[in-house]
Amino acid sequence: MLLLGVPLADLVLVTLTLVDLAGGSQPGNVHGLAAIYLGVSVAFGHYIVRRVDGWFAHRYAGGPKPAKLPTAGPERMRHEWHSFKRMAIAWALAVPLLLAMVVVSGWYVPTSLPELFGSDPMWAWIGRASAVLVLWFATGPVYYGLYKSEPEEGAQTGSSVPTAITPAEPEEGEVVGQAPAGAPASSRRLTG
């Protein structure tokens, strides 16, 4: 229920930021950070919450250990492209908000690269966000596409990697939910 309030909080944050700028406040890094926060929270929020929930369930509720990403291969490439897509969505949400803040606070277009990254905080945030997007693309999909597109030898791929959604198949004669003979007792915490 608490997570349902996050989009509302994001909307309130951006509205208050725009109202502050429209009221004559000097644009600053706080205003730019609000736009970046909105983009990142919308694009990455669900993914981050799902990953943290998985690790929390594993650590405190006896859930299965979340599968680690393979270091190479098609699954890693798929992950890198999805990750870049999230970053592109964050950029596509943040930059128009930053441009709206530029318009509200007085339109100004930098004429050189030092002006872009230095004089106006809103344009500096646009420059930073664009630089991060380019670097994300170069160090994610491009790097893994050029150097890590083939699976490493001996690495498990596809559905053979156990995850929280597709648990490993029990071996022949193994009883599901019961530790093999001679295995240490479970370390699950009992709550009540």
C-alpha positions, 0 to 999 in steps of 0.5 A: 500500500505504501508503494502506491503513494510513490507516484503521487509523491513524485508528482507532488515533488515536480509540481512543487518544484515548478511552482517554486521556479514560477514564483521567481526562485533562482534555479539550482541543483535541487530543482534539477535533482528533482527532475532526475529523481522523478525519471529514475524512480519511474524507470527503475523503481519497479526493478529495484523494489523487485530485486530488494524484495527478492534479497529480503525474502531470501535473507529474512523469510527463507526464500530462494536465493535470487539468481545472479546475472551471468557474466556473458551470453544472451541472458546478459545481453538481454539484461543490458538492453533492458537496463539501457531501456530503463535509463533511456526512459529515465532520460526521456522523463527527466530532460523534458522536465528540466526543459520545462524548468528552463522555460519557467525560470527564463529561457536561455540556451547555452552557446558553448560546451563549458556553458552547458556544463557550468553556468546554468544548473538546469542545462548542466543537469541536461548535459549530465543526464545525456552524458550518463545515457551515452556512457550507459549505452557504451558500457552496457549493450555495446561492450557486452555485444562486442566482448561478452556476447558468447556464453562463457564455457561451463556457464549455465544458460537459459532456464537451467539457472534457478531463480525465484520464479523457476526453482531448480528441479529436485533430484531423483529420490529427493523429497521437496522441502526436506534437506538431503541426509547429512545436511545441516539444519535449516537456518530459517528464523521462526517468527510468531 
